[in-house]
Structure formats: structure tokens, C-alpha cells
Amino acid sequence: MKYNTFGRLGWQISEVGYGMWGIAGGEGGWTGADDNIGMKCLNLALDKGCNFFDTAWIYGRGHSEKMLGRLKAERTDKTMFIASKIAPKNRVWPSKRGDRFDDIFPQDYLWQSLETSCKNLGVDCIDLMQFHVWEDSWANEDGWLRITEEWKSQGLVKGIGLSLNRWEPWNGIEAVKTGMVDAIQVIYNIFDQAPEDELFPVCREHNVGVIARVPFDEGTLTGTLTKDSTWPEGDWRNSYFVPENLEASVEHAEALRPLIPADSSMPEMALRFILENRDVTTVIPGMRQIRHVEANLSVSGLPPLNADLMEALRAHRWDRKPTEWSQ
């Protein structure tokens, strides 16, 4: 496993981390979660050198955090860096223009949320706490600046991060410029290359760690979806892959298929594309099966993709705008 310095926080974190949404199951999540398999996956990831785990209270309504807390308690032989997120009080993703920080994240709610996450994780201090939605109009508001200073000064969190809304990488730049943000989590993959335009240069300037999420475009870049793909009732993907999105996503993935190297796969190519960008500190694929852990973590340290392939992949940039289904 290769390790990168996580911005100004200085941690050495695995370049392939663990995204824990899918593993938690529960309301609003991915169906098919199995705790026994999930814990085996987490332990295997640790054994293979993964030390960065990204969770959130909303993933299984605390269940993902509790799984991670169990792992931390049982695996004292390993160093782990834990990132969690505070859900918006109104439970609406993404946030909307005109939303006020103090309405979405009231002070008493923030304190309660931090306490709950600490309890679930079995810790007194969380390495990285992230706001699970963000509006850059909040950048200079007193509410988030005050809570950030209080949590850090009291030793309750080590770092503060923002999880940026889907397809809005610009919507966090002003916050980074305040100097109060330690990490940015943003969608970045073969299709979603827009963070390179403005966000990554600002993060580089301010020594802010970058967490690349959704490396497989919610499954599109695994190459396994078809225009007839369906999911069990209650699975979040049913609301995301509406016909309009599913058909276009499959077409974009199929256009990539001729570019896959003979000894590779579409998921491997997708991860290697992301890891080519040195502004990315870690990428956090979701891994719900042992085979996912083995395949994704084995990508770390592979040779760079050749220049011609990288140029060809860049031509598959797909700029999209948020819609009622993109969440």
C-alpha cells in the first residue's frame, strides 16, 4: 500500500481508503448488506494496509459508525484514521441555495451529533469530522467558524472537512480559502473531472487534503450495469438510476470499454485514473465483498497508466448538472 500526506494534518494515509456507505445497509442505503461479511472486509482491508475509513451517521443511522467502532476496539494492532460526517438536520441532500447554516446545522444539533458519533465509534476525539452538505455562502458565517474552533480547542476533533454536493466542486472554494478547512471530499472520477479546474488548485495552495469519492460513478464505472438493471425495493440506486440517468450512464461506460488494457478491468482503470492525480490524497471506493477489497486495494502502487490512455480517458469527461434525482 502506498501512503500520502493528508494535507496540513500531516497524517500518512493509504491512497486507497474505505468508503462505508454501502457496507452499512439500512434506510436510504444499499440493500444486501451483511455484517459478518462486512466485518471480514474491514479486517482484510486493515491487513492489506488500508488505514483511512470514511463513515457517516446517516449510513445505517449510526450502524456504519458502530461497525467501525467495533473494528477499532478489536484491532488495536493497527493505526486507523476515522472520518465521519454530520447529516443536515432536515435530512435533505443536497443543500439548496438560500439555506442558512444555522438552520441546517444548529449549534445544539451539532453538539448532539458529535456526541452521538463519538459514542458510536467508541472514541473521545474524531480524527476528521465533515459537514455532509455545504453551501459556500456559509464560508464566513459565524456558526461553522465558531463550532470548528471550539471542537478543535477542546480536543474533540482533530480536523474539519466538507463533503461537497454532487457535481458542484466549485461550492467549497471560498470555505477552503478561510484556512479553517482541513479536508475536502468531492466526487472525482473519469467522468467527473471538474474538480481539477478550480477546486484542486485551491486545495493545493492551502495544503488541504482531498478525498475522492464515488470513483465508480455509483456503479457505472464497474462496467456491470445494463439498461435493464434494477435493484431491490428500498435500494437507493433505484432513485438515482432513473431511466434518464441509467441509459446515459450505460452508454458512457460502454464507450470506455475499448480503452480497457488487456490485463486490466474497468474498475481498475477507473481507480488508476484517479490515483494519477497527485492532488488526490485518498480515494474511497465502497467495498461490500471480499473480492472488492482484494481488487481495489491491489491497485495501490501499480505503474502509471500510459500517457496515451490517460489522454483518451480525459476525452470522456462528462459534465453534469444537479437534478431532482441526483441527490
C-alpha positions in Angstrom: 0.0 0.0 0.0 1.2 3.5 -0.8 0.7 6.3 1.7 0.2 10.0 1.1 0.5 13.0 3.5 -3.0 14.2 4.3 -2.6 17.9 3.8 -1.8 20.1 6.8 -2.9 17.4 9.2 0.2 15.6 8.3 -1.2 12.0 8.6 0.2 9.3 6.4 -3.0 7.7 5.0 -3.5 4.9 2.5 -4.0 6.2 -1.0 -6.9 3.7 -1.2 -9.3 4.2 1.7 -12.6 2.6 2.6 -16.0 4.2 1.8 -18.5 2.8 4.3 -21.9 3.8 2.9 -22.8 0.6 1.1 -21.5 -1.7 3.9 -24.0 -0.3 6.4 -27.3 -1.0 4.7 -30.4 0.3 6.3 -32.9 3.0 5.3 -31.8 5.1 2.4 -28.8 2.9 1.6 -27.8 0.0 -0.4 -29.6 -3.4 0.0 -27.8 -6.6 0.5 -25.6 -5.6 3.4 -24.3 -8.4 5.6 -22.5 -7.6 8.9 -20.5 -10.8 9.0 -19.1 -10.2 5.5 -18.7 -6.5 6.2 -16.5 -7.1 9.3 -14.4 -9.6 7.3 -14.0 -7.0 4.6 -12.9 -4.3 7.1 -10.4 -6.6 8.8 -9.0 -7.7 5.4 -8.6 -4.0 4.4 -6.6 -3.3 7.5 -4.4 -6.3 6.9 -3.7 -5.1 3.4 -2.6 -1.7 4.6 -5.8 0.4 4.4 -5.9 2.9 7.3 -8.4 5.5 6.2 -12.1 4.8 6.8 -14.8 7.2 5.8 -18.2 6.8 7.5 -21.2 8.9 8.5 -24.0 8.8 10.9 -26.6 8.6 8.1 -25.1 5.4 6.8 -27.4 2.9 8.5 -28.4 5.6 11.0 -25.3 5.0 13.1 -24.7 1.4 12.1 -21.7 2.1 9.9 -20.1 4.1 12.8 -20.7 1.2 15.2 -19.1 -1.3 12.8 -16.1 0.9 12.6 -16.1 1.4 16.4 -16.1 -2.4 16.8 -13.2 -2.7 14.3 -11.1 -0.1 16.2 -11.7 -1.8 19.5 -10.8 -5.2 18.2 -7.8 -4.2 16.0 -5.6 -2.3 18.4 -2.6 -3.7 16.5 -3.4 -1.3 13.6 -3.4 2.5 13.2 -6.7 3.8 11.9 -7.8 7.3 10.7 -11.5 7.7 11.0 -13.6 10.3 9.2 -17.3 10.8 9.9 -20.0 13.3 8.8 -22.8 15.2 10.4 -26.0 14.9 8.5 -28.1 18.0 7.8 -30.8 18.3 10.4 -33.5 18.5 7.7 -32.1 15.3 6.1 -32.1 16.8 2.7 -29.3 16.1 0.2 -28.0 18.3 -1.4 -28.4 21.6 0.4 -30.2 24.3 -1.5 -29.2 27.8 -2.5 -30.6 30.1 0.2 -30.3 27.6 3.0 -28.9 29.1 6.2 -26.1 27.3 8.1 -27.8 27.8 11.4 -31.0 26.2 10.1 -29.3 23.2 8.5 -26.7 22.8 11.3 -28.0 24.4 14.6 -25.4 24.6 17.3 -27.2 22.3 19.8 -27.8 19.8 17.0 -24.1 19.9 16.0 -23.0 19.1 19.6 -25.6 16.3 19.9 -24.4 14.8 16.6 -20.8 14.9 17.6 -21.6 13.2 20.9 -23.6 10.5 19.1 -20.8 9.8 16.6 -18.2 9.6 19.3 -20.3 7.2 21.2 -20.9 5.0 18.1 -17.2 5.0 17.3 -16.1 4.4 20.9 -13.8 7.5 20.9 -13.4 10.7 22.7 -11.9 12.5 19.6 -12.8 12.0 16.0 -9.9 12.4 13.5 -11.9 14.2 10.8 -15.5 15.5 11.2 -17.1 16.6 7.9 -20.3 18.6 7.2 -22.3 16.3 5.0 -23.7 19.1 2.8 -22.2 22.5 2.1 -23.1 25.9 0.7 -20.2 28.3 0.0 -22.4 31.2 1.0 -21.7 29.9 4.6 -18.0 30.3 4.3 -17.8 33.4 6.5 -20.7 32.7 8.8 -20.0 32.7 12.5 -21.9 29.4 13.2 -19.5 27.0 11.5 -16.4 29.0 12.3 -17.2 29.0 16.0 -18.0 25.3 16.2 -14.9 24.4 14.4 -12.7 26.4 16.7 -14.5 25.0 19.8 -14.2 21.4 18.8 -10.5 21.7 17.9 -9.6 23.7 21.0 -11.4 21.2 23.2 -9.7 18.2 21.6 -13.0 16.7 20.3 -11.9 16.7 16.6 -8.5 16.9 15.0 -9.7 18.1 11.6 -12.7 19.6 9.9 -13.8 18.6 6.4 -16.5 19.4 3.9 -18.3 16.8 1.8 -19.3 18.7 -1.3 -22.6 18.4 -3.1 -22.7 16.2 -6.2 -21.5 17.9 -9.3 -20.7 21.2 -7.5 -16.9 21.1 -6.9 -16.9 24.9 -7.0 -19.2 25.0 -4.0 -16.5 24.9 -1.3 -13.7 27.0 -2.7 -14.5 30.0 -0.5 -14.5 27.9 2.6 -11.1 26.4 1.7 -9.8 30.0 1.4 -10.8 30.8 5.0 -8.0 28.5 6.2 -10.4 26.6 8.5 -10.9 23.5 6.3 -8.5 20.6 6.6 -10.1 18.3 4.0 -12.4 18.3 1.1 -14.4 15.3 0.0 -15.6 15.5 -3.6 -16.8 13.3 -6.4 -13.9 12.7 -8.8 -13.6 10.0 -11.5 -13.2 9.5 -15.2 -16.5 11.2 -15.9 -16.4 13.8 -13.2 -13.1 15.7 -13.8 -14.4 19.2 -13.0 -12.6 19.3 -9.6 -9.4 19.7 -11.5 -10.5 23.1 -12.9 -10.7 25.3 -9.7 -11.0 23.2 -6.6 -7.8 21.1 -6.7 -5.6 24.1 -7.3 -7.1 25.9 -4.2 -6.7 22.8 -2.1 -3.1 22.5 -3.2 -2.5 26.2 -2.3 -3.9 25.8 1.2 -2.5 22.4 1.9 -5.9 20.8 2.2 -6.3 17.0 1.9 -8.5 15.7 -0.9 -10.8 12.7 -0.5 -12.1 11.4 -3.9 -15.4 9.7 -3.5 -17.7 7.8 -6.0 -14.8 6.5 -8.0 -17.1 4.2 -9.9 -19.9 6.7 -10.5 -22.2 4.8 -8.2 -21.5 1.6 -10.1 -21.4 2.8 -13.7 -17.6 2.5 -13.9 -17.7 -1.1 -12.8 -18.9 -1.9 -16.2 -21.6 -4.2 -14.8 -24.7 -2.1 -15.4 -27.1 -2.5 -18.3 -30.1 -0.5 -19.4 -32.2 -3.2 -17.8 -30.5 -3.1 -14.4 -32.9 -3.0 -11.4 -32.4 -3.1 -7.6 -34.5 -4.4 -4.7 -37.2 -2.2 -3.2 -35.7 0.3 -0.8 -32.3 0.4 -2.5 -31.0 4.0 -3.0 -29.9 3.2 -6.6 -33.5 3.0 -7.7 -33.9 6.7 -7.0 -30.5 7.6 -8.6 -30.5 5.4 -11.7 -33.8 6.6 -13.1 -34.2 5.7 -16.8 -32.8 9.1 -17.9 -29.6 8.5 -15.9 -29.3 4.8 -16.3 -29.4 4.8 -20.1 -26.9 7.7 -20.4 -24.6 6.1 -17.8 -24.5 2.7 -19.5 -23.8 4.4 -22.8 -20.9 6.4 -21.4 -19.5 3.2 -19.7 -19.8 1.2 -22.9 -17.9 3.9 -24.8 -15.0 3.3 -22.4 -14.8 -0.4 -22.8 -12.5 -0.4 -25.8 -9.9 1.5 -23.8 -9.5 -1.1 -21.0 -6.0 -2.6 -21.1 -5.9 -6.3 -21.9 -4.6 -7.2 -18.5 -7.0 -4.9 -16.6 -10.6 -4.2 -15.8 -12.9 -1.1 -15.9 -12.8 -0.7 -12.1 -9.0 -1.0 -12.0 -8.7 1.5 -14.8 -11.1 3.9 -13.0 -9.1 3.8 -9.8 -5.8 4.2 -11.5 -7.1 7.3 -13.4 -7.9 8.9 -10.1 -4.6 8.0 -8.4 -2.7 9.5 -11.3 -3.7 12.9 -9.9 -1.3 13.9 -7.1 -3.8 16.4 -5.7 -5.9 13.4 -4.6 -4.8 12.2 -1.1 -7.0 9.1 -1.0 -9.8 7.5 -3.0 -12.6 5.8 -1.0 -14.4 3.0 -3.0 -17.2 1.2 -1.3 -16.4 -2.4 -0.7 -19.1 -4.9 0.3 -17.4 -8.1 -0.7 -14.0 -9.7 -0.1 -13.3 -9.7 -3.8 -13.9 -5.9 -3.8 -11.3 -5.4 -1.1 -8.8 -7.6 -2.8 -9.2 -6.0 -6.2 -9.4 -2.3 -5.1 -6.5 -2.3 -2.7 -4.3 -4.2 -5.1 -4.4 -1.1 -7.4 -2.2 0.9 -5.0 1.3 1.1 -6.2 0.7 -0.1 -9.7 2.6 1.7 -12.5 1.1 4.8 -14.0 -1.3 4.4 -16.9 0.4 5.2 -20.2 0.1 8.8 -21.4 -1.9 7.9 -24.5 -4.5 6.1 -22.4 -4.7 9.0 -19.9 -5.3 11.4 -22.8 -8.0 9.1 -24.2 -9.7 8.8 -20.8 -9.7 12.6 -20.4 -11.9 12.8 -23.5 -14.6 11.0 -21.6 -15.2 13.9 -19.2 -18.9 14.2 -18.7 -20.0 17.5 -17.1 -23.5 17.2 -15.5 -25.7 19.5 -13.5 -27.6 18.5 -10.4 -31.2 17.4 -10.9 -34.1 16.3 -8.8 -32.7 12.7 -8.9 -29.0 13.4 -8.5 -29.2 14.0 -4.7 
